[in-house]
């Protein structure tokens, strides 16, 4: 009777422990505590626990106890028919091994128990509704630990109680992984609308790929039509900086095959695939074991208006390398990486369209300012220099990047109104008559009319930056033109361009005078600070000049000129 009560109390204690373990929803913690309890019940020295992957028919080494050497195998996969664990899975019932070391089913090559001298083993398959979930092995337990039916029943009760929780925890972990992946996709899509920094976005996408697919590296390859090869443009993961800019001849390697055919390719052992291009590993020092490669297919983009649409095309490829713990790529990995690659292709194509549009806009602005130079050859390069000087002043004042870009464009257009000023006034070498000077003073107004008549003031870029054009001849004391604005009514853009404009005008060649020395111009600007010029803008100009960010017309031309004297000297020596 006392033995029965003792046995019952033991049963209740084990069930209570099992219920406590079942409270955990973290798979790794649950498995760890389950193995601890079975080792305790069987009085074993060590143990291992494998989970079964039905998709690949493999056992995954998840937990080891009592063998430090075995921790190196965590995450390792082996065929489900291998070793004693595989045998237990096939038999679907627990069994005892009296002499592990001499059992032909024991897989010694794994070395999971390291230096532990093995004697006995008890192996328990974890089953749920007749299907395998995993295998538990405990080592060096006493012979009498599981020699009674009641003891076997206790272990079976324990495992059947917890195997359901193991499966729940595994399903929860998979659901959490899918949720993380979905959240990452949502975040990537939201970032597409927040920035046009192509490479920054692409690097984020590849880093997401490394994290979510749990791979060692991920990369984007683009077609270089000029050199007719493929270039590794962006990489994520370990040592990414070492592999960027590597090249592969077009059509070669697994990446070349994918880009040429548009197929998705999964190779879990690259050395068994003849398409694998080993030269990359040799040059980068990275060792590729498995690869998932998908084409970068840019989507069809409707541009709107009369521009029509841009057809989709393959512009490159993306690859993920080496799943961690030696696992193969899963169908979920393939689906996720295809979605990430699709987002990357969209980023690349939109960035290209934006760059083309931005380049066209910049060239049109340069063409307009070039037309001004053609009308007034004495001010050749003036618009570009004033733009450069204005940007340097704005940077020194700490203006944000978006405002600096707006100022760069608007300041370049500051003299666009001179297109309407008659040539005989612009090109007159001597002093202007009063009427001629009055016409010249209208050029800011003409410039505003030019912008308005051509719809340029409707652009976001010029909607707030037009004062750089309209106010660059206004003075703080109200004696400027064309509107006689004063003080705070003159915008910061207008004040910056006023200083940049005067500095360049005085340090450049004019038909009626030579350029003034820089120090003399600084003295003139400082004398006018507070009445004509904004003092902060004047001092900012002087500081950036000292930093070497501003060069006068002569200095620029000298820097751009070829070293003629040295070449002539070389010819003399040759003779």
VOGU-3710 file (C-alpha; in Angstrom, 3 decimals, decimal comma):
1> xxxxxxxxxx> 0,000/0,000/0,000  2,816/2,362/0,901  4,549/1,540/-2,407  1,383/2,384/-4,321  1,033/5,734/-2,513  4,690/6,499/-3,168  4,284/5,596/-6,824  1,126/7,730/-7,074  2,875/10,694/-5,468  5,701/10,279/-7,947
11> xxxxxxxxxx> 3,228/10,220/-10,824  1,523/13,352/-9,532  4,871/15,103/-9,076  5,885/14,270/-12,661  2,526/15,437/-14,017  2,837/18,649/-11,997  6,322/19,207/-13,436  4,992/18,487/-16,926  2,196/21,021/-16,446  4,722/23,616/-15,375
21> xxxxxxxxxx> 6,813/22,899/-18,459  3,701/23,101/-20,640  3,190/26,712/-19,521  6,136/27,720/-21,708  5,346/28,859/-25,257  9,004/29,178/-26,280  9,969/26,075/-28,238  13,642/25,974/-27,229  12,820/26,430/-23,545  10,121/23,759/-23,697
31> xxxxxxxxxx> 12,432/21,218/-25,336  15,237/21,994/-22,915  13,060/21,432/-19,845  11,459/18,314/-21,327  14,851/16,683/-21,798  15,878/17,707/-18,263  12,816/15,998/-16,804  13,300/12,743/-18,749  16,970/12,630/-17,704  15,909/13,145/-14,094
41> xxxxxxxxxx> 13,219/10,452/-14,214  15,517/7,877/-15,808  18,546/8,883/-13,670  20,600/9,203/-16,864  23,941/11,044/-17,259  23,222/12,764/-20,565  20,664/13,132/-23,287  19,778/14,531/-26,705  16,555/15,634/-28,355  15,831/15,778/-32,073
51> xxxxxxxxxx> 12,854/17,314/-33,885  11,524/15,766/-37,056  11,183/17,895/-40,232  8,515/16,225/-42,351  9,214/18,494/-45,339  12,765/17,179/-45,731  12,439/13,872/-43,835  15,285/14,902/-41,540  16,018/14,991/-37,827  17,219/18,328/-36,425
61> xxxxxxxxxx> 19,580/18,235/-33,441  17,880/20,644/-30,988  19,072/19,954/-27,399  22,068/18,212/-25,793  22,722/17,656/-22,090  25,832/16,296/-20,391  28,147/16,601/-23,398  29,825/19,960/-24,113  31,156/18,562/-27,390  27,604/17,931/-28,573
71> xxxxxxxxxx> 26,689/21,623/-28,487  28,646/22,088/-31,733  26,025/19,932/-33,441  23,003/22,015/-32,426  20,959/22,714/-35,535  22,704/19,910/-37,432  20,463/17,833/-39,692  20,666/14,173/-40,546  18,482/11,815/-42,591  15,534/10,505/-40,583
81> xxxxxxxxxx> 16,594/6,895/-41,174  20,058/7,400/-39,634  21,329/5,876/-36,409  19,448/4,716/-33,343  17,300/7,871/-33,390  16,213/7,062/-36,917  15,511/3,467/-35,939  13,316/4,642/-33,034  11,411/6,884/-35,413  10,769/3,984/-37,762
91> xxxxxxxxxx> 9,719/1,611/-34,948  7,524/4,324/-33,369  7,990/2,893/-29,884  10,569/3,294/-27,096  13,363/0,755/-26,641  16,414/0,142/-24,454  19,984/-0,395/-25,698  22,213/-2,326/-23,262  25,552/-1,697/-25,023  25,534/1,481/-27,096
101> xxxxxxxxxx> 29,203/1,410/-28,062  28,841/-1,936/-29,810  25,401/-1,422/-31,308  25,682/-1,307/-35,151  22,866/1,259/-35,325  24,854/3,829/-33,311  26,178/6,626/-35,562  29,675/7,252/-34,198  30,548/9,787/-36,917  28,399/12,465/-35,299
111> xxxxxxxxxx> 30,340/12,440/-32,045  27,345/13,892/-30,248  28,393/12,514/-26,852  32,019/13,527/-27,295  34,342/11,925/-24,730  31,495/10,412/-22,678  31,975/6,641/-22,247  28,650/5,234/-23,390  27,047/2,191/-21,807  23,237/2,191/-21,918
121> xxxxxxxxxx> 20,670/4,212/-23,825  16,920/4,647/-23,703  15,324/6,029/-26,874  11,789/7,488/-26,990  10,078/8,611/-30,208  7,803/11,631/-29,741  4,543/10,868/-31,545  1,405/12,911/-32,061  -1,681/11,271/-33,553  0,501/8,560/-34,999
131> xxxxxxxxxx> 2,917/10,946/-36,714  6,516/11,564/-35,606  7,429/14,858/-33,932  10,893/14,033/-32,633  13,140/11,652/-30,725  14,595/11,737/-27,190  17,733/9,773/-26,286  19,121/9,446/-22,729  22,476/7,813/-21,982  24,091/5,828/-19,171
141> xxxxxxxxxx> 20,957/5,233/-17,152  20,708/2,341/-14,667  19,468/-0,954/-16,093  16,558/-0,950/-13,674  15,451/2,604/-14,504  12,976/1,500/-17,172  12,666/-2,219/-16,550  9,106/-2,072/-15,247  5,950/-1,425/-17,186  4,899/1,293/-14,762
151> xxxxxxxxxx> 8,107/3,231/-15,380  7,619/2,982/-19,122  4,034/4,102/-18,687  5,205/7,125/-16,678  7,587/8,195/-19,449  4,920/7,606/-22,076  2,468/9,688/-20,009  5,023/12,471/-19,736  5,920/12,544/-23,434  2,305/12,294/-24,597
161> xxxxxxxxxx> 1,412/15,177/-22,262  4,195/17,396/-23,597  4,406/16,426/-27,261  1,206/18,372/-27,914  2,798/21,430/-26,324  5,932/20,892/-28,394  3,894/20,875/-31,584  1,957/23,965/-30,440  5,189/25,781/-29,653  6,640/24,807/-33,023
171> xxxxxxxxxx> 3,555/26,028/-34,853  3,659/29,232/-32,807  7,337/29,741/-33,692  6,557/29,226/-37,373  3,625/31,651/-37,147  5,831/34,224/-35,421  8,436/33,799/-38,151  5,802/34,330/-40,845  4,550/37,399/-38,986  8,088/38,814/-38,780
181> xxxxxxxxxx> 8,481/38,242/-42,486  5,175/39,932/-43,291  6,014/42,893/-41,053  9,374/43,230/-42,780  7,678/43,292/-46,195  5,242/45,955/-44,993  8,140/48,021/-43,648  10,054/47,708/-46,913  7,010/48,800/-48,924  6,494/51,775/-46,601
191> xxxxxxxxxx> 10,146/52,768/-47,016  9,726/52,816/-50,786  7,545/55,893/-50,360  9,852/57,532/-47,818  13,195/57,662/-49,636  14,678/57,509/-53,116  18,132/56,528/-51,835  18,385/53,403/-53,964  21,439/51,724/-52,491  20,352/52,388/-48,916
201> xxxxxxxxxx> 17,026/50,668/-49,581  18,638/47,767/-51,409  21,099/47,203/-48,567  18,209/47,161/-46,093  16,340/44,624/-48,207  19,378/42,325/-48,364  19,942/42,654/-44,613  16,280/41,774/-44,091  16,847/38,726/-46,285  19,804/37,601/-44,180
211> xxxxxxxxxx> 17,816/38,007/-40,977  14,488/36,547/-42,079  15,855/33,650/-44,130  18,590/33,035/-41,537  21,320/32,892/-44,171  24,954/33,983/-44,065  24,767/36,384/-47,012  22,437/37,855/-49,621  23,297/39,951/-52,648  21,971/41,779/-55,690
221> xxxxxxxxxx> 23,593/41,425/-59,103  22,957/43,858/-61,938  23,606/43,576/-65,657  26,418/45,851/-66,832  25,524/46,319/-70,494  28,669/48,351/-71,191  31,026/45,549/-70,152  28,564/42,727/-70,957  28,946/41,104/-67,555  27,273/40,934/-64,152
231> xxxxxxxxxx> 28,382/43,033/-61,190  27,644/42,350/-57,533  26,070/45,694/-56,632  24,845/45,317/-53,053  25,494/42,633/-50,440  24,104/41,994/-46,982  25,403/39,823/-44,165  28,890/39,017/-42,946  31,864/40,455/-44,859  29,543/42,160/-47,350
241> xxxxxxxxxx> 32,111/44,865/-48,056  34,561/42,229/-49,332  32,316/40,936/-52,090  30,689/44,056/-53,522  31,872/44,986/-57,042  32,840/41,396/-57,898  32,056/40,498/-61,495  30,945/37,396/-63,362  30,937/36,976/-67,154  27,397/37,238/-68,414
251> xxxxxxxxxx> 25,676/33,863/-68,654  28,131/32,125/-66,302  27,463/30,792/-62,836  24,111/30,034/-61,262  23,376/33,777/-61,114  24,112/34,082/-64,839  21,791/31,178/-65,642  18,965/32,712/-63,591  19,309/36,130/-65,234  19,389/34,631/-68,725
261> xxxxxxxxxx> 16,462/32,249/-68,236  14,307/34,031/-65,659  14,105/30,825/-63,600  14,334/30,548/-59,810  17,063/28,065/-58,831  17,610/26,336/-55,479  20,833/24,358/-55,014  21,447/22,960/-51,519  24,906/21,631/-52,457  26,566/23,902/-55,009
271> xxxxxxxxxx> 29,472/21,520/-55,569  27,034/19,068/-57,127  25,905/21,660/-59,686  28,077/22,208/-62,774  26,758/25,771/-63,156  28,406/26,907/-59,917  31,075/29,561/-60,613  33,920/28,798/-58,175  35,932/31,858/-59,150  33,795/34,052/-56,886
281> xxxxxxxxxx> 34,662/32,102/-53,745  38,323/32,124/-54,715  38,352/35,927/-55,096  36,190/36,783/-52,084  37,289/34,175/-49,555  33,625/33,340/-48,913  32,726/29,638/-48,969  29,398/28,954/-50,683  27,575/25,754/-49,729  23,959/26,369/-50,762
291> xxxxxxxxxx> 22,326/29,003/-52,930  18,850/30,340/-53,621  18,844/32,511/-56,726  15,917/34,467/-58,202  15,683/36,903/-61,132  15,233/40,620/-60,540  12,262/41,331/-62,739  11,263/45,004/-62,784  7,482/45,477/-62,926  5,511/47,197/-65,658
301> xxxxxxxxxx> 5,178/50,804/-64,501  2,416/53,122/-65,705  3,939/56,602/-65,884  0,656/58,455/-66,357  -0,293/61,307/-68,647  1,047/60,981/-72,156  4,207/59,114/-71,149  2,588/55,704/-71,396  4,264/52,890/-69,518  7,587/51,146/-68,973
311> xxxxxxxxxx> 7,552/47,429/-69,706  8,876/44,951/-67,181  12,239/43,300/-67,803  14,920/41,251/-66,086  17,532/43,710/-64,819  19,626/41,372/-62,676  19,359/38,689/-60,027  19,381/38,195/-56,257  20,911/35,333/-54,324  20,802/34,084/-50,740
321> xxxxxxxxxx> 23,669/31,907/-49,531  24,149/29,246/-46,863  21,148/28,754/-44,551  22,443/28,627/-41,003  22,800/25,280/-39,205  23,105/23,525/-42,543  19,380/23,333/-43,221  18,119/23,311/-46,828  16,132/26,158/-48,341  12,402/25,693/-47,746
331> xxxxxxxxxx> 9,473/26,614/-50,020  8,693/29,461/-47,584  12,264/30,750/-48,042  11,826/30,735/-51,805  8,485/32,580/-51,647  9,838/35,219/-49,252  13,032/35,809/-51,235  11,042/36,167/-54,446  8,951/38,881/-52,770  12,061/40,653/-51,466
341> xxxxxxxxxx> 13,647/40,466/-54,921  10,480/41,912/-56,443  10,679/44,872/-54,063  14,372/45,325/-54,878  13,639/45,313/-58,625  10,940/47,940/-58,113  13,355/50,111/-56,114  16,004/49,860/-58,845  13,616/50,685/-61,684  11,944/53,597/-59,898
351> xxxxxxxxxx> 15,359/54,978/-58,932  16,489/54,762/-62,563  13,374/56,609/-63,747  13,871/59,262/-61,074  17,546/59,640/-61,973  16,696/60,034/-65,657  14,077/62,671/-64,873  16,391/64,479/-62,463  19,202/64,397/-65,013  16,899/65,782/-67,708
361> xxxxxxxxxx> 15,773/68,581/-65,373  19,367/69,443/-64,472  20,427/69,534/-68,124  17,494/71,785/-69,022  18,500/74,194/-66,248  22,090/74,111/-67,493  20,863/74,754/-71,048  18,886/77,785/-69,860  21,834/79,227/-67,958  24,070/78,407/-70,931
371> xxxxxxxxxx> 21,766/80,511/-73,107  22,306/83,417/-70,714  26,074/83,010/-71,080  25,717/83,089/-74,867  23,892/86,425/-74,627  26,447/87,858/-72,241  29,853/86,247/-72,868  31,478/88,466/-70,230  29,603/86,570/-67,506  30,498/83,089/-68,796
381> xxxxxxxxxx> 30,147/80,562/-65,957  28,695/83,194/-63,608  25,419/81,339/-62,969  27,191/78,087/-62,094  29,676/79,822/-59,788  26,928/81,736/-57,970  25,070/78,455/-57,491  28,194/76,751/-56,101  28,961/79,687/-53,792  25,357/79,828/-52,567
391> xxxxxxxxxx> 25,404/76,118/-51,742  28,683/76,490/-49,849  27,254/79,376/-47,797  24,042/77,418/-47,077  26,039/74,387/-45,930  28,124/76,585/-43,649  24,915/78,016/-42,167  23,635/74,504/-41,505  20,614/74,477/-43,809  18,955/71,064/-44,324
401> xxxxxxxxxx> 19,778/69,053/-47,437  16,392/69,575/-49,123  16,691/73,362/-48,848  20,262/73,274/-50,117  19,147/71,337/-53,189  16,349/73,830/-53,852  18,829/76,688/-53,471  21,286/75,001/-55,833  18,727/75,033/-58,666  17,081/78,394/-57,937
411> xxxxxxxxxx> 20,396/80,243/-57,562  21,582/78,863/-60,888  18,521/80,540/-62,448  19,025/83,855/-60,647  19,906/85,736/-63,876  17,473/83,945/-66,199  15,579/87,211/-66,683  18,557/88,605/-68,635  17,263/86,602/-71,599  14,781/89,469/-72,126
421> xxxxxxxxxx> 17,354/92,243/-71,683  18,474/93,613/-75,106  21,905/92,499/-76,290  23,136/96,050/-76,781  22,681/96,615/-73,043  24,142/93,310/-71,902  27,172/93,577/-74,168  27,836/97,274/-73,737  31,491/97,584/-72,650  31,125/100,995/-70,975
431> xxxxxxxxxx> 28,957/102,466/-68,263  25,181/102,112/-68,781  22,909/105,110/-69,258  20,124/105,594/-66,715  17,450/104,111/-68,994  19,689/101,192/-69,822  20,403/100,583/-66,156  16,672/100,732/-65,408  16,098/98,004/-68,000  18,898/95,911/-66,506
441> xxxxxxxxxx> 17,310/96,259/-63,062  14,163/94,617/-64,391  15,865/91,249/-64,943  14,692/89,765/-61,581  11,116/90,627/-62,565  11,652/89,208/-66,049  13,036/86,050/-64,425  9,907/85,594/-62,297  7,729/86,104/-65,368  9,787/83,485/-67,206
451> xxxxxxxxxx> 9,228/80,954/-64,428  5,516/81,728/-64,163  4,831/81,747/-67,920  6,533/78,368/-68,324  4,744/76,763/-65,365  7,968/76,336/-63,394  6,576/78,012/-60,277  4,112/75,126/-60,011  7,002/72,741/-59,356  7,575/71,864/-55,689
461> xxxxxxxxxx> 11,275/72,529/-56,236  10,777/76,213/-57,147  7,558/76,885/-55,261  9,468/77,976/-52,157  12,915/78,793/-53,585  12,015/81,499/-56,127  13,217/84,317/-53,788  16,775/83,288/-54,733  15,945/84,659/-58,180  13,570/87,504/-57,310
471> xxxxxxxxxx> 15,376/89,034/-54,325  19,098/88,697/-54,980  19,401/92,462/-55,663  17,376/93,580/-52,638  19,204/95,280/-49,741  18,624/95,090/-46,012  18,219/98,897/-45,861  15,463/98,838/-48,514  17,500/100,537/-51,256  17,696/97,483/-53,498
481> xxxxxxxxxx> 15,577/96,430/-56,476  13,141/95,523/-57,970  10,727/95,837/-54,988  12,786/97,746/-52,409  12,318/95,081/-49,749  14,106/95,500/-46,428  15,107/93,578/-43,300  13,272/90,338/-42,537  11,051/90,712/-45,598  14,017/89,509/-47,663
491> xxxxxxxxxx> 14,216/85,717/-47,546  17,339/83,834/-46,488  17,705/82,473/-50,034  17,662/86,032/-51,391  20,304/87,143/-48,867  22,586/84,174/-49,612  22,491/84,656/-53,393  23,038/88,429/-52,990  26,376/87,795/-51,261  27,406/85,016/-53,669
501> xxxxxxxxxx> 26,449/87,150/-56,697  28,452/90,193/-55,612  31,489/88,114/-54,660  31,624/86,465/-58,079  30,876/89,668/-59,981  33,743/91,513/-58,257  36,292/88,689/-58,517  35,558/87,968/-62,206  36,704/89,659/-65,404  34,507/92,377/-66,871
511> xxxxxxxxxx> 35,068/94,374/-70,072  35,294/97,612/-68,090  37,584/96,410/-65,238  39,862/93,566/-64,096  38,889/91,289/-61,192  39,310/92,677/-57,687  41,552/90,904/-55,168  39,628/88,591/-52,842  40,660/90,392/-49,647  39,492/93,688/-51,103
521> xxxxxxxxxx> 36,114/92,112/-51,930  35,849/90,756/-48,386  36,490/94,234/-47,013  33,762/95,667/-49,267  31,278/92,983/-48,198  32,011/93,559/-44,528  31,522/97,314/-44,933  28,121/96,620/-46,468  27,139/94,040/-43,841  24,001/95,111/-41,996
531> xxxxxxxxxx> 22,961/97,705/-44,580  23,282/95,962/-47,933  24,261/92,383/-47,048  23,301/89,889/-44,346  26,285/89,784/-41,925  25,929/86,034/-41,248  25,986/85,250/-44,955  29,073/87,442/-45,449  30,974/85,722/-42,637  29,867/82,290/-43,846
541> xxxxxxxxxx> 31,275/83,108/-47,300  34,591/84,176/-45,790  34,805/80,996/-43,694  34,116/78,631/-46,585  36,639/80,511/-48,712  39,222/79,834/-45,986  38,268/76,149/-46,117  39,008/76,042/-49,837  35,391/75,511/-50,889  35,181/78,667/-53,017
551> xxxxxxxxxx> 37,428/79,397/-55,998  37,273/82,535/-58,127  36,848/82,511/-61,909  40,616/82,677/-62,527  41,350/80,009/-59,912  38,810/77,644/-61,455  40,181/78,132/-64,944  43,734/77,576/-63,755  42,707/74,384/-61,940  40,929/73,084/-65,061
561> xxxxxxxxxx> 43,723/74,016/-67,505  46,188/71,273/-68,610  49,782/71,630/-67,363  51,008/73,156/-70,636  54,275/74,487/-69,231  55,289/71,085/-67,900  54,459/69,460/-71,225  56,486/72,086/-73,135  59,386/71,587/-70,737  59,250/67,857/-71,340
571> xxxxx> 59,409/68,395/-75,097  62,453/70,665/-74,661  64,214/68,003/-72,650  63,359/65,387/-75,303  65,033/67,529/-77,951
//
